[in-house]
Amino acid sequence: MKRYIALLFGLLWCIPVSVSAFGATIVEGNTVVTESSNIYNINPYNPASITGVGEKGDLWFGTASQQYHLSLSHPLYRFNEVYADTVTKQDGQWGVLRWVGVRTFTGQEDWQQVYTTSWQNGNTTLYRLDWEETIPCAGGYATHFDVVTHEEQKTRPYDGISICPGGDAIYLRVMRVKNMNTPQALNEWLAGRLAAGVPVQFFYRLAEPVFEPFSPEESEALEQADFSHVAVFDQAYDEGSSLLAGDNTVTASWPPDWQGFAQAVTEVRVEGTSRGWYFSALKQDQREWIIEAKNEDGDVFTGSIDRYENDFISSRHTSLLLTNPNSDDVLMLKLDLSRFVFPEETVIGSKEETGLPQEAYAPVSLVLPDHLLAVSQAPKIYGANVVTGLGLQTGTLTVDGQEQESALDLTKSRDQELTLGVAEMAKEKKTVRVTAPNEVPEEMTVMLLGDSLVGEGYYSQYLADCFSREGKIVHFLGVGTAGDTHHEGRGGWSAHDYCYEESKYGYTNIFLQDGRFNFSAYMKRQGYTDLDAVVIQLGINDLNLMQDNTPPEIIKNLNTIVRQIHRYDPEIEIYLNTPLLPFGEEETLSARADRLTLAQAMIETYSDRQQEHIHLIPIHAYVDPYLDYKLEEPALDADHLNQQLVVTDETHPAQSGYQKIAEVTYAYLGEGENK
């Protein structure tokens, strides 16, 4: 539980005060990043100002009876609840405990150009700077560059800073259009920024906190201060609280060594057949932090977190799988790595102390609506796409008890009721009615509204081809263009963004009026009138948000969009696509489970609502989880020593995948009442 009590001092601002485990912490740092533009990313053409507490080099604070002055070597900064500079008392001495390191680049650095073949691209120049200390993990802030992981930096076409594995160097990538193509040119630019008063600065996590003591006079003044009337920020652990956020929680009886870790876990999910799971150890080696769990049979499952490929500073989800090479069972974790400091020494857990609750065990289920269309141009549904809860098992479908291959051809079962099952779990069954698609109207006006699956433009073009093939006419509404088609697709956007955000990733939200999604206002502003159908492709990016990311919250935002469309015209047919699943491999298992959970919630919410002009399109079932993705033969280099095909995009399908999405959409457009 956190309690905030404000106290207005004799000056113009308030200082948060807290009580720490090792003494009184009276001031915490803060970091405010203000970009020049909220449309573009931070880069040398769009620098950000980064400010902390005590920007002028000192602090004034006070109690009810006295004010105090403290001198600072530099402002107090903050990354998160764990890593924040603080004014505190340590070993009887008052001072600043710093977690945040600051490096100002002056143009005197010894930058070395990187020539490694696999790190090159035609857009940028890459530089390396050796670091005098060890940076323990990825993440941070920079004034003129995006801070990215080392892996993200590898093929990045834009400016960025990354920390090298081991923490002994950083990489700086600069776009060539800025004419910083040599170390000398880079240093001249850095020196110019410093001289202009807008230096390039990099804020990173220190390997160990550094204590800077105050002067004897300042320390003595603090020692004599009466803090009973100073604002209090209580971070004490509440024994009555749950240690895991979300639905799958553990009890608050975990031992103290595990409490920080437990508070960092935002979700835990076990898939497979075994039970009796518990976290058995937290360990670390030179580059990784290792989490270990065991099941009731004593099988050990492990997962590791690379310090330099995960963000330990920002509050966002990090997904982790705990696996055993001899088992198909898995434990899926979502962690907010900014919430705890990983222990230096191994921490041991037990079944009694760190056991998982029953709610953590995911049931095996078939994620399908009761009615499917047999689409001639996309005839198959894939077991790996519609079964959840099996862990690493692929999910083999059965029809009336007979096992199928990896996919079931629905065109062979038109106008039938099928009893589908899961071969691995014989008791899991579902009755599904299969029918041929209805005839699509001769002419339609359609809007595709969604994320990058719409924004890439292939969706609308392939859908137009479906109409053309059948001799029918389609008109697309939207400000986005793709060939001769239009759409309303925005890469990276979520349903939440459409409902509330003014702008994001370079796109302005033209659906917003007075801070809310307003479809009527949008149609009026654009001068649009007739509209037969809206196809909504949203939800995937919502799952990646730190808030408003649960299926009920996503459904709430989708309902807002649906309601506003029908407020404009209740006769418009609205089609909601279930989330497309990522490429089928072990690394995407957690994302697949999340999307199938959302798909099930959408099935329960939007199925059988044709009379309301609301329809569900289960596109997740129809796209091949392997062959409909972008597979390429890699070039041989130090990073690829064989020519086995690799997937180049786990999220966006290949052209064949987009074609199937369009074909399935076209088939379901015939389900509308208003034809």
C-alpha positions in Angstrom: 0.0 0.0 0.0 1.3 3.5 -0.9 0.3 6.6 0.9 0.9 10.1 -0.4 0.6 13.2 1.8 1.5 16.5 0.2 3.2 19.3 2.1 3.6 22.7 0.6 6.9 24.2 1.6 7.8 27.9 1.7 8.9 27.6 -2.0 7.0 26.8 -5.1 7.2 23.0 -5.2 6.7 19.9 -3.1 9.2 17.1 -2.4 8.2 13.5 -2.0 9.5 11.9 1.1 9.8 8.2 1.9 11.0 5.8 4.5 13.5 3.2 3.3 14.6 -0.1 4.8 18.1 1.2 5.7 17.2 4.7 6.9 15.1 7.8 6.1 14.9 8.6 2.4 13.7 12.1 2.2 13.9 13.0 -1.5 13.6 10.8 -4.6 14.7 11.8 -8.0 12.5 12.1 -11.0 13.1 12.0 -14.8 11.0 14.0 -17.2 11.6 13.4 -20.9 10.2 16.2 -23.1 10.4 15.6 -26.8 10.6 18.4 -29.3 7.7 16.7 -31.2 5.3 14.0 -30.0 5.0 12.6 -33.5 8.6 11.5 -34.2 11.0 9.3 -32.2 13.9 10.9 -30.3 16.8 11.3 -32.8 19.3 14.0 -33.7 16.6 15.9 -35.6 14.1 15.7 -32.7 16.1 16.0 -29.5 14.5 15.6 -26.1 15.3 17.5 -22.9 15.7 15.3 -19.9 15.3 16.9 -16.5 15.6 15.7 -12.9 15.1 17.1 -9.4 17.4 19.9 -8.5 18.3 21.0 -12.0 20.2 24.1 -10.7 22.5 22.1 -8.5 20.8 22.4 -5.2 17.7 21.5 -3.3 15.5 23.4 -0.8 13.1 21.6 1.4 11.7 22.1 4.8 9.7 20.9 7.7 6.9 23.0 9.3 9.5 25.1 11.2 12.7 25.2 9.1 14.0 25.2 5.5 17.2 23.3 4.4 19.6 23.8 1.5 21.5 20.9 0.0 24.2 21.0 -2.7 24.1 18.5 -5.5 26.8 17.4 -7.9 24.1 17.0 -10.5 20.3 16.5 -10.5 18.5 13.5 -9.0 17.2 11.2 -11.7 14.8 8.2 -11.6 14.2 5.2 -13.9 11.5 3.5 -11.8 10.6 2.5 -8.3 13.8 0.4 -7.9 16.4 2.6 -9.6 16.1 6.2 -8.4 18.6 8.7 -7.0 17.7 9.5 -3.4 18.6 11.8 -0.6 19.1 9.4 2.3 21.0 8.4 5.4 23.5 5.6 5.2 25.8 4.4 8.0 25.1 7.6 10.0 25.9 9.9 7.1 23.4 11.9 5.0 24.0 12.1 1.2 22.8 11.1 -2.2 22.5 7.5 -3.2 22.7 7.3 -6.9 21.5 4.5 -9.2 21.5 6.6 -12.4 24.7 7.3 -14.3 24.9 10.3 -16.7 27.4 10.6 -19.5 27.7 13.8 -21.5 29.5 13.4 -24.8 31.9 16.2 -25.5 33.4 15.3 -28.9 36.6 14.1 -27.3 35.6 10.5 -27.2 37.6 7.7 -28.9 34.8 6.4 -31.2 35.7 3.5 -33.4 33.7 2.7 -36.6 32.3 -0.9 -36.6 32.8 -2.8 -39.9 31.3 -6.2 -38.9 29.4 -7.4 -42.0 26.3 -8.6 -40.3 25.8 -5.3 -38.5 25.9 -3.2 -41.7 23.1 -1.6 -43.7 22.9 1.0 -46.4 21.2 3.7 -44.2 23.5 4.1 -41.2 27.1 4.2 -39.8 27.8 2.3 -36.6 30.3 3.4 -33.9 31.6 1.7 -30.8 32.8 3.5 -27.6 34.6 1.5 -24.9 33.2 2.2 -21.4 35.3 2.8 -18.3 32.8 1.0 -16.1 30.4 -1.9 -16.4 26.8 -1.2 -17.4 24.9 -4.1 -15.9 21.9 -4.2 -18.2 20.1 -2.7 -21.1 17.8 0.3 -21.1 18.1 4.0 -20.3 17.4 7.4 -21.7 19.2 9.6 -24.2 18.6 13.1 -25.4 19.2 12.7 -29.1 19.0 8.9 -29.8 16.6 6.1 -29.2 17.9 3.6 -26.5 17.5 0.1 -27.9 18.6 -3.4 -27.1 21.8 -4.8 -28.7 19.8 -7.1 -30.9 17.5 -4.3 -32.0 20.5 -2.2 -32.9 21.9 -4.9 -35.2 19.7 -4.2 -38.2 18.3 -0.8 -37.2 17.8 1.7 -40.0 17.6 4.7 -37.6 19.6 6.4 -35.0 20.1 4.5 -31.7 22.2 3.7 -28.7 22.7 0.2 -27.4 24.8 -1.4 -24.6 27.1 -4.2 -25.7 26.8 -7.6 -23.9 29.1 -7.5 -20.9 28.5 -3.8 -20.4 32.0 -2.7 -21.4 31.0 -0.6 -24.5 28.2 1.1 -26.3 27.2 1.1 -29.9 25.9 4.4 -31.5 24.1 4.1 -34.9 23.7 7.3 -37.0 21.8 7.7 -40.2 24.1 8.6 -43.1 21.9 11.5 -44.3 23.2 13.4 -41.3 26.8 13.3 -42.8 28.4 11.9 -39.6 30.2 9.2 -41.6 33.5 9.2 -39.8 34.5 9.3 -36.1 35.9 12.8 -36.7 32.6 14.0 -38.1 30.7 12.5 -35.2 33.0 14.2 -32.7 32.6 17.5 -34.4 28.8 17.2 -34.2 28.9 16.2 -30.5 31.2 19.1 -29.7 28.8 21.4 -31.6 25.8 20.2 -29.6 27.8 20.8 -26.4 28.7 24.3 -27.5 25.1 25.1 -28.4 23.9 24.2 -24.9 22.1 21.0 -26.0 24.6 18.3 -25.3 24.1 14.7 -26.2 23.6 12.8 -22.9 23.1 9.2 -22.1 21.4 8.1 -18.8 22.1 4.5 -17.8 21.9 2.2 -14.7 25.0 2.0 -12.5 26.3 -1.5 -11.7 26.3 -0.6 -8.0 24.7 2.4 -6.3 27.2 5.2 -5.5 26.8 7.2 -2.2 27.8 10.9 -2.3 27.9 12.3 1.2 26.8 15.9 2.0 29.0 18.4 3.7 29.3 18.0 7.5 27.2 21.1 7.9 24.4 19.9 5.6 24.4 16.4 7.2 24.3 17.9 10.7 21.3 20.1 9.7 19.5 17.0 8.4 20.4 15.1 11.6 18.7 17.7 13.7 15.6 18.1 11.6 12.2 17.2 12.8 10.7 15.0 10.1 7.5 14.3 11.9 5.8 17.0 9.8 7.3 16.1 6.5 5.3 14.4 3.8 5.6 10.6 3.9 5.8 8.1 1.0 5.5 4.7 2.6 6.9 1.9 0.5 6.7 -0.8 3.2 5.5 -4.2 1.9 1.9 -4.8 2.8 1.6 -8.4 4.1 -2.0 -8.6 3.1 -1.4 -7.9 -0.6 -1.2 -10.3 -3.4 2.3 -10.8 -4.8 1.3 -11.3 -8.4 -0.9 -8.9 -10.3 -3.6 -10.1 -12.5 -5.8 -13.2 -12.3 -3.1 -15.8 -11.5 -1.8 -14.9 -8.0 0.2 -16.5 -5.3 -0.3 -16.0 -1.6 1.4 -13.3 0.4 3.3 -15.8 2.5 6.3 -16.0 0.2 9.6 -15.5 2.1 11.3 -12.1 2.0 14.0 -13.1 -0.5 11.2 -13.8 -3.0 8.9 -10.8 -2.4 10.6 -8.5 -4.9 10.5 -11.1 -7.6 6.9 -11.9 -6.9 5.9 -8.3 -7.2 7.6 -8.2 -10.6 5.6 -11.1 -11.9 2.5 -9.7 -13.6 1.2 -13.1 -14.9 2.1 -16.8 -14.5 0.6 -19.6 -16.6 1.4 -23.3 -16.7 0.5 -25.3 -19.8 0.7 -29.1 -20.1 -0.2 -32.0 -17.9 1.9 -31.7 -14.8 0.9 -30.1 -11.5 2.4 -29.1 -8.2 4.7 -26.4 -9.7 6.8 -24.1 -7.6 9.6 -21.6 -8.1 12.8 -23.4 -6.9 15.6 -20.9 -7.5 16.8 -17.5 -8.7 20.3 -17.6 -10.0 22.7 -15.6 -12.2 25.8 -16.0 -14.4 27.9 -13.4 -16.2 25.3 -12.3 -18.7 22.0 -13.9 -17.7 19.6 -14.1 -14.8 18.1 -17.6 -14.4 14.7 -18.6 -13.0 14.1 -22.2 -12.1 10.9 -24.0 -11.3 10.0 -27.6 -10.5 6.8 -29.7 -10.8 5.5 -32.4 -8.5 7.7 -35.0 -10.2 10.8 -33.0 -9.5 11.4 -32.1 -13.2 13.5 -28.9 -13.4 12.3 -26.1 -15.8 14.5 -23.1 -16.5 14.4 -19.8 -18.3 16.9 -17.1 -18.6 16.8 -13.3 -19.0 19.6 -11.7 -21.0 20.7 -8.5 -19.3 21.4 -6.8 -22.6 18.4 -7.9 -24.6 15.7 -7.0 -22.1 14.6 -3.6 -20.7 15.1 -3.4 -16.9 14.2 0.3 -16.7 10.9 0.8 -18.5 7.7 -0.6 -17.1 6.7 -3.0 -19.8 6.2 -6.7 -20.1 9.0 -9.2 -20.6 7.8 -12.7 -21.5 9.8 -15.7 -20.4 9.3 -19.4 -20.9 10.6 -22.0 -18.4 11.1 -25.3 -20.2 12.6 -28.8 -19.8 14.2 -30.5 -22.9 12.5 -33.7 -21.9 9.0 -32.3 -21.4 6.3 -30.5 -23.5 5.1 -28.7 -20.4 6.0 -25.0 -20.0 5.7 -22.3 -17.4 5.0 -18.9 -19.0 5.9 -15.7 -17.1 5.3 -12.1 -17.7 7.6 -9.8 -15.7 8.0 -6.1 -15.2 11.7 -6.1 -14.7 11.7 -2.6 -13.4 10.1 -3.7 -10.1 13.0 -5.6 -8.5 16.7 -5.9 -8.2 17.8 -9.5 -9.1 19.6 -11.0 -6.1 23.4 -11.4 -6.3 23.3 -14.7 -4.4 21.2 -17.7 -5.3 17.8 -17.7 -3.7 16.0 -21.0 -3.0 12.3 -21.6 -3.0 10.1 -24.6 -1.9 6.7 -26.1 -2.6 5.4 -24.8 0.7 6.7 -21.2 0.2 6.6 -20.5 -3.5 4.0 -22.9 -4.8 1.6 -21.8 -7.6 -2.1 -21.6 -7.1 -4.6 -23.7 -9.1 -5.6 -20.6 -11.2 -2.1 -20.7 -12.8 -2.8 -24.0 -14.6 -4.3 -23.3 -18.0 -7.0 -25.7 -19.2 -6.8 -27.3 -22.7 -9.4 -25.8 -24.9 -10.5 -25.4 -28.5 -10.6 -21.7 -29.5 -13.3 -21.8 -32.2 -16.8 -20.4 -32.7 -19.7 -22.7 -33.2 -20.0 -21.8 -36.9 -17.2 -21.8 -39.5 -17.3 -21.1 -43.2 -15.7 -23.4 -45.7 -13.7 -20.9 -47.8 -12.6 -22.4 -51.1 -9.5 -20.2 -51.4 -8.5 -20.7 -47.8 -9.9 -24.2 -47.1 -8.0 -25.3 -44.0 -8.0 -24.6 -40.3 -4.9 -25.5 -38.4 -4.8 -27.4 -35.1 -1.8 -25.4 -33.9 -3.9 -22.2 -34.2 -7.0 -23.3 -32.4 -5.8 -25.3 -29.4 -4.4 -23.7 -26.2 -3.2 -25.1 -23.0 -1.0 -27.9 -24.4 2.4 -26.3 -23.9 4.8 -27.4 -26.7 2.5 -30.0 -28.1 1.2 -28.9 -31.5 -2.5 -29.7 -31.0 -3.8 -32.5 -33.3 -7.5 -32.2 -34.1 -9.8 -35.1 -34.3 -13.1 -35.3 -36.2 -15.6 -37.7 -34.7 -12.7 -39.3 -32.9 -10.5 -39.8 -35.9 -7.2 -38.0 -35.9 -6.5 -35.5 -38.7 -3.3 -34.2 -40.1 -1.9 -30.8 -39.0 -4.8 -29.1 -40.8 -8.5 -29.8 -41.4 -10.0 -29.1 -44.9 -13.4 -27.6 -44.2 -14.4 -27.7 -47.9 -14.8 -31.5 -47.5 -17.3 -31.0 -44.7 -19.7 -28.3 -46.0 -23.2 -28.3 -44.5 -22.2 -30.7 -41.7 -21.8 -30.6 -37.9 -18.4 -31.8 -36.8 -17.4 -33.0 -33.4 -13.9 -31.7 -33.1 -11.6 -32.8 -30.4 -7.9 -32.6 -29.3 -6.0 -35.8 -29.7 -3.7 -35.1 -26.8 -6.7 -34.6 -24.5 -9.5 -37.0 -25.6 -12.1 -35.4 -23.3 -11.8 -32.0 -25.0 -14.5 -31.8 -27.7 -16.6 -29.1 -29.4 -19.4 -29.3 -32.0 -18.9 -26.9 -35.0 -21.3 -26.3 -37.8 -19.6 -25.9 -41.2 -21.4 -24.1 -44.1 -20.6 -22.7 -47.5 -20.3 -18.9 -47.7 -23.3 -16.8 -48.7 -23.2 -14.7 -51.8 -21.4 -11.3 -51.4 -23.4 -8.2 -52.6 -22.7 -7.0 -56.1 -21.4 -3.7 -54.8 -20.1 -2.7 -51.4 -18.5 0.2 -49.6 -16.0 -1.1 -47.0 -13.7 0.4 -44.4 -10.7 -1.6 -43.1 -9.9 -0.1 -39.6 -6.9 -1.4 -37.7 -3.2 -1.8 -37.1 -0.2 -2.6 -39.3 -2.0 -5.7 -40.8 -4.3 -3.1 -42.4 -1.7 -0.3 -42.7 0.8 -2.4 -44.8 -1.8 -2.2 -47.6 -1.8 -5.8 -48.8 -5.1 -6.6 -47.0 -7.2 -4.0 -48.9 -5.5 -4.8 -52.3 -6.1 -8.6 -51.9 -9.6 -8.0 -50.8 -10.2 -5.8 -53.9 -8.9 -8.7 -56.0 -11.5 -11.0 -54.4 -14.3 -8.7 -55.5 -12.8 -8.3 -59.0 -12.5 -12.0 -59.5 -16.2 -12.5 -58.8 -17.1 -9.5 -61.1 -18.2 -7.4 -58.1 -17.4 -3.8 -57.1 -15.9 -2.6 -53.9 -15.3 1.0 -52.8 -12.9 1.5 -49.8 -13.1 4.4 -47.4 -10.0 5.8 -45.5 -7.2 8.3 -45.7 -4.5 5.6 -46.1 -3.8 4.5 -49.6 -2.5 1.2 -51.1 -2.5 0.9 -54.9 -6.0 1.8 -55.9 -7.5 1.1 -52.5 -7.9 3.0 -49.3 -7.9 2.0 -45.6 -7.6 3.2 -42.0 -4.6 1.3 -40.9 -1.9 2.6 -38.5 1.1 0.5 -37.6 1.5 -0.2 -33.9 -1.9 1.1 -33.0 -4.3 -0.6 -30.5 -8.0 -0.3 -29.8 -7.0 1.8 -26.8 -5.1 4.2 -29.1 -8.0 4.7 -31.4 -10.3 5.4 -28.4 -8.1 7.8 -26.5 -4.7 8.8 -28.0 -4.3 12.1 -29.9 -1.3 10.8 -31.9 1.1 7.9 -32.0 4.0 6.7 -34.2 3.6 9.6 -36.6 -0.2 9.2 -37.1 -2.8 11.7 -35.9 -6.0 10.2 -34.6 -8.6 11.7 -36.9 -11.4 9.7 -35.2 -11.0 11.6 -32.0 -13.3 14.5 -30.9 -13.1 16.0 -27.4 -10.7 13.2 -26.4 -13.1 10.3 -27.4 -13.6 8.1 -30.5 -16.3 9.7 -32.5 -17.1 7.9 -35.8 -19.9 10.4 -36.8 -17.5 13.3 -36.5 -14.9 11.4 -38.5 -17.4 10.7 -41.4 -18.6 14.3 -41.5 -15.0 15.7 -41.5 -14.0 13.4 -44.4 -17.2 14.0 -46.3 -18.1 10.3 -46.4 -21.7 9.2 -46.6 -22.5 5.7 -47.7 -20.8 2.8 -45.9 -21.9 -0.8 -45.9 -19.3 -2.5 -43.7 -16.4 -1.9 -41.3 -13.8 -4.6 -40.7 -11.9 -4.1 -37.5 -8.4 -5.6 -37.1 -7.3 -4.6 -33.6 -6.2 -6.2 -30.4 -2.7 -7.5 -30.9 -1.0 -4.3 -29.9 -3.3 -3.9 -27.0 -1.9 -7.1 -25.5 1.6 -5.4 -25.5 0.4 -2.4 -23.4 1.3 -2.3 -19.7 -2.2 -1.1 -18.9 -5.6 -1.7 -20.5 -4.2 -4.9 -21.9 -6.5 -7.7 -20.5 -9.2 -9.2 -22.7 -12.0 -7.5 -20.8 -10.3 -4.1 -21.2 -9.6 -4.7 -24.9 -13.2 -5.8 -25.4 -14.4 -2.7 -23.7 -12.5 -0.5 -26.2 -13.6 -2.6 -29.1 -17.2 -2.1 -27.9 -16.6 1.6 -27.8 -15.6 1.6 -31.5 -18.6 -0.7 -32.4 -21.0 1.5 -30.5 -19.8 4.7 -32.1 -20.0 3.2 -35.6 -23.6 2.1 -34.9 -24.4 5.5 -33.4 -23.6 6.9 -36.8 -25.6 4.2 -38.7 -27.0 1.2 -36.9 -27.4 -0.6 -40.2 -23.6 -0.8 -40.9 -22.3 -4.4 -40.8 -19.4 -4.6 -38.4 -16.9 -7.4 -38.7 -14.3 -8.1 -35.9 -11.3 -10.1 -36.8 -9.8 -12.4 -34.1 -6.1 -11.7 -33.6 -3.7 -13.2 -36.1 -1.3 -15.6 -34.4 2.5 -15.1 -34.7 4.8 -17.5 -36.5 4.6 -20.9 -34.8 7.8 -21.5 -32.7 8.7 -21.9 -29.1 9.8 -18.3 -28.8 6.3 -17.1 -29.7 4.4 -19.5 -27.4 3.5 -16.9 -24.8 2.3 -14.4 -27.4 0.2 -17.2 -29.1 -1.4 -18.0 -25.7 -2.2 -14.3 -25.1 -3.8 -14.0 -28.5 -5.8 -17.2 -28.2 -7.1 -16.0 -24.9 -8.2 -12.7 -26.5 -9.7 -14.7 -29.5 -11.7 -16.8 -27.0 -13.0 -13.6 -25.3 -14.0 -12.2 -28.7 -15.7 -15.4 -29.7 -17.8 -15.3 -26.5 -18.6 -11.6 -27.0 -19.3 -11.3 -30.7 -20.6 -14.7 -32.0 -24.2 -15.1 -33.0 -25.0 -11.4 -33.1 -25.9 -11.1 -36.8 -29.2 -9.5 -35.9 -27.3 -6.6 -34.4 -25.2 -6.3 -37.5 -22.1 -7.6 -35.6 -20.0 -10.5 -36.9 -16.9 -12.3 -35.9 -14.3 -13.4 -38.4 -12.0 -16.1 -36.9 -9.0 -15.4 -39.1 -6.6 -16.9 -36.5 -7.8 -20.4 -37.6 -7.2 -20.1 -41.4 -3.6 -18.9 -41.7 -0.8 -21.5 -41.9 1.3 -20.9 -38.7 4.5 -21.7 -40.7 4.3 -21.5 -44.5 2.2 -18.3 -44.5 5.1 -16.3 -42.9 8.2 -14.8 -44.4 10.8 -17.5 -44.6 14.1 -16.7 -46.2 17.5 -18.4 -46.8 20.0 -16.3 -44.8 23.3 -15.1 -46.1 26.2 -17.0 -44.7 28.2 -14.9 -42.2 29.4 -15.0 -38.7 25.9 -15.1 -37.3 24.4 -17.6 -39.8 26.6 -20.6 -40.5 24.0 -22.7 -42.3 21.4 -22.1 -44.9 18.3 -23.4 -43.0 15.3 -21.2 -43.7 14.7 -18.6 -41.0 11.6 -16.5 -40.4 12.3 -12.8 -40.9 9.0 -11.4 -39.4 7.2 -13.3 -36.7 4.3 -10.9 -36.6 3.3 -10.0 -40.2 2.5 -12.7 -42.6 3.9 -13.3 -46.1 1.8 -12.5 -49.2 0.1 -15.9 -49.0 -1.0 -15.0 -45.4 -2.5 -11.7 -46.4 -4.2 -13.4 -49.3 -5.9 -15.9 -46.9 -6.9 -13.1 -44.6 -8.5 -11.3 -47.5 -10.2 -14.5 -48.8 -11.7 -15.3 -45.4 -12.9 -11.7 -45.0 -14.5 -11.7 -48.4 -16.3 -15.0 -47.5 -17.6 -13.6 -44.2 -18.8 -10.3 -45.9 -21.7 -12.5 -47.3 -22.9 -13.1 -43.7 -24.3 -9.5 -43.4 -28.0 -9.0 -42.8 -28.1 -5.8 -44.9 -27.4 -7.1 -48.4 
